[in-house]
Amino acid sequence: MSLHDDAVLVLKRYEDQEELRQTYLDHLSAHPDGMWKACEAGHLTASALVVDPERGRVLLTLHRKLNMWLQMGGHCEPGDATLSDAALREATEESGIAGLTLLPVGPVRLDRHPIPAPCNWHLDVQYAALAPGGAVEAISEESLDLRWFAYDEVAGVADESVVRLVEHTRAAL
């Protein structure tokens, strides 16, 4: 099964955000290359919020290019067999934490946001990743900083999309 086919199946099973979910499905139907950065009409991305529920906190990255606190995530790569593989790979690479596991519920939310030309949109499929006990983060070249934030601190540092992701993740826990 291709990554494109996996994304269609994941989105068909996703039971929330019906209008946005349909936008993603329509995009994939119209764009066979809709999983890849080269698709100028926009492309799917995969991200994961790294969470430590025992300590009531999430790990955010200060994105090097955007200078914003965000969850880990990014573009799908040819080696990614599934969207969840892409999200877990991105979370592991950007957090430096080995042994992350995705919540088994599948994506916790979708977020479509504009990006600079030539591409126009990121259609992000957002997962939640559990950090193992005693996890120690390590900054990657894609980040200016990595920091753990208590759930109630996120609204003070991140935009509304990250706040909503934290809310949906907490509900899924």
C-alpha positions in Angstrom: 0.0 0.0 0.0 1.3 3.5 -0.8 1.6 6.3 1.6 -1.1 8.1 -0.3 -3.4 5.1 0.1 -2.6 4.9 3.8 -3.5 8.5 4.2 -6.8 8.0 2.5 -7.6 5.1 4.9 -6.5 7.0 8.0 -8.7 10.0 7.0 -11.7 7.8 6.2 -11.5 6.3 9.7 -11.0 9.7 11.4 -14.3 10.6 13.0 -13.9 14.3 13.8 -13.7 17.6 12.0 -15.9 16.3 9.2 -15.6 19.4 6.8 -11.8 19.6 7.2 -11.4 15.8 6.9 -13.3 16.0 3.6 -11.1 18.8 2.4 -8.1 16.5 3.0 -9.7 13.6 1.2 -10.7 15.8 -1.8 -7.1 17.1 -2.0 -5.7 13.6 -2.1 -8.3 12.6 -4.7 -7.4 15.6 -6.9 -3.6 15.3 -6.3 -1.9 12.0 -6.6 1.3 13.8 -5.4 -0.6 15.4 -2.5 1.7 13.7 0.1 4.8 15.4 -1.1 6.4 18.8 -0.6 6.6 19.2 -4.4 2.8 19.4 -4.7 2.3 23.2 -5.2 -1.4 23.0 -4.4 -0.5 21.9 -0.8 0.5 18.7 0.8 -0.1 16.5 3.8 2.3 16.7 6.7 2.5 14.5 9.8 3.2 15.8 13.3 3.1 14.5 16.9 2.7 16.3 20.2 5.2 14.7 22.6 3.4 14.3 25.9 4.5 13.2 29.4 1.1 12.5 31.1 2.6 11.4 34.4 4.1 14.9 34.8 1.3 16.8 33.0 3.5 18.3 30.4 4.3 18.5 26.6 7.5 19.0 24.7 7.5 21.8 22.2 10.2 22.9 19.7 11.0 26.5 19.0 11.0 26.1 15.2 14.1 27.5 13.6 12.4 29.0 10.5 9.1 30.2 12.0 10.4 31.1 15.5 7.3 29.7 17.0 6.7 27.0 19.7 5.2 24.0 17.9 4.7 20.3 18.1 7.3 18.0 16.4 6.5 17.3 12.7 7.1 17.9 9.1 7.1 16.5 5.6 6.5 12.9 4.7 9.5 11.1 3.2 9.7 8.3 0.6 10.7 5.8 3.4 7.6 6.5 5.4 5.2 3.5 4.9 2.3 5.2 6.8 1.3 8.6 8.1 1.8 7.4 11.7 5.3 6.3 10.7 6.0 9.8 9.4 4.7 11.4 12.6 6.7 9.1 14.8 9.9 9.6 12.8 9.5 13.4 12.9 8.8 13.3 16.7 11.8 11.1 17.3 14.1 13.1 15.1 13.1 16.5 16.4 12.8 15.6 20.1 15.8 13.3 20.3 13.8 10.9 22.4 14.0 7.2 21.7 11.1 4.9 22.5 8.2 7.3 21.8 4.9 5.5 21.1 1.9 7.0 19.4 -1.4 6.9 21.1 -3.3 4.0 19.5 -6.4 6.2 18.7 -4.8 7.4 15.4 -4.7 11.1 14.7 -6.0 13.4 17.4 -6.8 16.3 15.1 -6.3 17.9 11.7 -4.9 21.4 11.1 -4.7 23.2 7.7 -2.5 26.2 7.6 -1.1 28.5 4.9 2.5 28.4 4.0 4.6 30.6 1.6 4.6 30.0 -2.1 5.1 28.1 -4.2 3.2 25.7 -2.0 0.1 27.1 -0.5 -1.0 24.8 2.3 0.1 22.3 4.9 -2.6 19.8 5.6 -1.3 18.5 8.9 -2.4 15.2 10.4 -1.6 15.4 14.1 -0.9 12.5 16.4 0.2 12.3 20.1 3.3 10.5 21.2 3.9 9.3 24.7 7.4 9.9 26.1 8.9 7.0 28.0 9.6 7.5 31.7 12.8 9.4 32.3 12.9 10.7 28.7 15.7 13.2 28.0 15.2 15.4 24.9 18.0 16.5 22.6 17.8 19.5 20.3 18.0 18.9 16.5 19.3 21.3 13.8 15.6 22.1 13.0 15.1 23.7 16.4 16.3 26.8 18.2 15.2 25.3 21.5 13.2 22.4 23.0 11.3 22.8 26.2 8.7 21.0 28.4 5.6 23.0 29.2 2.9 22.2 31.7 -0.4 21.8 30.0 -1.7 25.1 31.3 1.5 27.0 30.1 1.0 26.2 26.5 -1.6 28.9 25.8 1.0 31.5 27.0 3.7 30.4 24.5 2.0 28.8 21.5 -0.6 29.6 18.9 -4.2 28.4 19.0 -3.5 25.4 16.8 -1.1 24.0 19.4 -3.5 24.8 22.2 -6.2 22.9 20.5 -3.8 20.0 19.8 -3.0 19.8 23.6 -6.7 19.9 24.4 -7.5 17.0 22.0 -4.5 15.0 23.2 -5.6 15.4 26.8 -9.1 14.2 25.9 -7.6 11.2 24.0 -5.5 10.3 27.1 
